[in-house]
Amino acid sequence: MQVKEIRIPYKSRRDVFRLYPIGDIHAGVVHCAEKKIKEMVKQISSEENSLWIGMGDYADCITPQDPRWDIEVISDWIENSNIAESQRRWVVELFKPIKDKCIGLLTGNHEEGIRLHNCQDIQLDICRDLGVPNLGYSCFIRFVFVRLGAHTDIFTGHFEHGSGAAQTEGGKMMRLKKAIDSFEANIYGVGHLHDIKTLVSPKLYLDNALNIKEFSRVGAITGSWFRSYTEGVRPSYAEKKSYYPTTLGCPVFIIHPDKQIIRIEE
């Protein structure tokens, strides 16, 4: 697990920030929604107070040694003799316009798979090329919003790529609830499950002056840019397993630093 503090200056008590968790793109196969993820990057680039964090599985990283391999679902821009490297370069070019708004990148099970079985750490190379922190498989982030160089508002985030193959709504929500129950934070992001589910779970506590206070906690399963079902092409591994259709896109955390308010939109 990695730990990072990020200091974010702001000018007005009315300022609002948007935090996008971007992951599970699976670039390099025909089931990747390339147009939609490029539109998302363009949107983040155009917004003044936008931040984003990478949630892992940016590249598909499935090679002929993998039982899921199917040469007929590989994107036409892939070099067949250099699969993972082709995908890595595509991901770097995708994220370049928004690298300065990046908190850091988590690694996913697909990046870990190519590292363990092919001795190729594309996660490390993507982070180096973009000049952004490598956040490992899970992380704590301390967000320190600083107004006029003095006043600070602090929030804590916990983010993880996640694991498992939960398919039911209850199973997915339990994955998210497990993260919220296991780590003390205000913002939670869990990837891997190719869905968008949100949970608001405030916590009450007693302060030193015997006042009942509320501790804000909002969490999300952070979506995907990989289609389970794509018309007219060979089936994805998700279609072969009769998984539910994936939810394309990602949620966004809306942060009002001065008001100590966090909300979430799907």
Secondary structure as GFF3:
##gff-version 3
##sequence-region A 1 266
A	DSSP	beta_strand	2	10	.	.	.	ID=ss1
A	DSSP	beta_strand	17	22	.	.	.	ID=ss2
A	DSSP	alpha_helix	34	46	.	.	.	ID=ss3
A	DSSP	beta_strand	50	54	.	.	.	ID=ss4
A	DSSP	three_ten_helix	71	73	.	.	.	ID=ss5
A	DSSP	alpha_helix	83	95	.	.	.	ID=ss6
A	DSSP	three_ten_helix	96	101	.	.	.	ID=ss7
A	DSSP	beta_strand	102	105	.	.	.	ID=ss8
A	DSSP	alpha_helix	109	118	.	.	.	ID=ss9
A	DSSP	alpha_helix	122	130	.	.	.	ID=ss10
A	DSSP	beta_strand	138	147	.	.	.	ID=ss11
A	DSSP	beta_strand	151	160	.	.	.	ID=ss12
A	DSSP	alpha_helix	169	182	.	.	.	ID=ss13
A	DSSP	beta_strand	187	190	.	.	.	ID=ss14
A	DSSP	beta_strand	196	200	.	.	.	ID=ss15
A	DSSP	beta_strand	203	206	.	.	.	ID=ss16
A	DSSP	beta_strand	212	215	.	.	.	ID=ss17
A	DSSP	beta_strand	218	222	.	.	.	ID=ss18
A	DSSP	alpha_helix	237	240	.	.	.	ID=ss19
A	DSSP	beta_strand	252	256	.	.	.	ID=ss20
A	DSSP	beta_strand	261	265	.	.	.	ID=ss21
###
